Amino acid sequence: IENIKEFNSIKVETEHCTDTYRRIDILVRINDYWLIIENKYREAGDQENQLSDYYMYAKRKLGQANTDKIYIFYLTIDGKEPLDFTLKNEFKMELGNRLRCMSFSGDVCNYLQRCQKISKSFKMQIFIEELIDHIKGGTRMEEYKKEIIQWLSENEKRIRYAREIYDIYLPFLDYLKHSYVEKFRSELNIQVKQKLGEAWLVTQDENVF
């Protein structure tokens, strides 16, 4: 942040609870500046007025005279801008360049690569490399999803087939779930009876699934 010349006091909080019971992913307070970081990794869904509420909360805490000391960092896979649904357009205009839209694939990975270069620990270099690969893997997966959605939407038959596959997929998941639970229960019963005797029996609570 260009305006911050000295770092006299720094406090970092995760899941900071606002006075309206919202939870800010990361809140960094440097002197009297507030840096609100909203993490949307893997395209986590926006909530209605989520960022608007964060901004209004910060304004109430800092006072109208210090509004220019509030920054919002909106962190997504590709650095997209938040929708008006979550941050009102009037607040976007008010924030101006204090609204920073950043990306995992670009900003975060570039920062991690710089950290990797200056790190003197080989283990840390390996860890950072694996973290970058993990982030980029998530980015590629999101790109594949978008390509598949685009491909499906181009043809009505494809949409119908996708729906039919989805309708089969849910019962299939249910079948797998119960099959694995039953297999585990049977094997556990064998172990229990061997260790504790025939009087013991493992049963399943029917309300669980």
RAPE-V606977 format. One record per pair of residues at least 24 apart in sequence whose C-alpha atoms are under 6 Angstrom apart, sorted by the first residue. I is the first residue (numbers start at 1). GAP is how many residues later the second one is. Records with the same first field share a line. If there is no record, write none. Layout:
I = GAP  GAP
This chain:
33 = 36
34 = 36
35 = 36  37
36 = 36
37 = 35  36
38 = 36  37
39 = 36
40 = 35  36
41 = 35  36
47 = 39
48 = 37  38
49 = 37  38
50 = 36
51 = 35  36
52 = 35
71 = 27  28
72 = 27
73 = 27  28
74 = 27
75 = 27  28
76 = 27
77 = 26  27  28
78 = 25
79 = 24
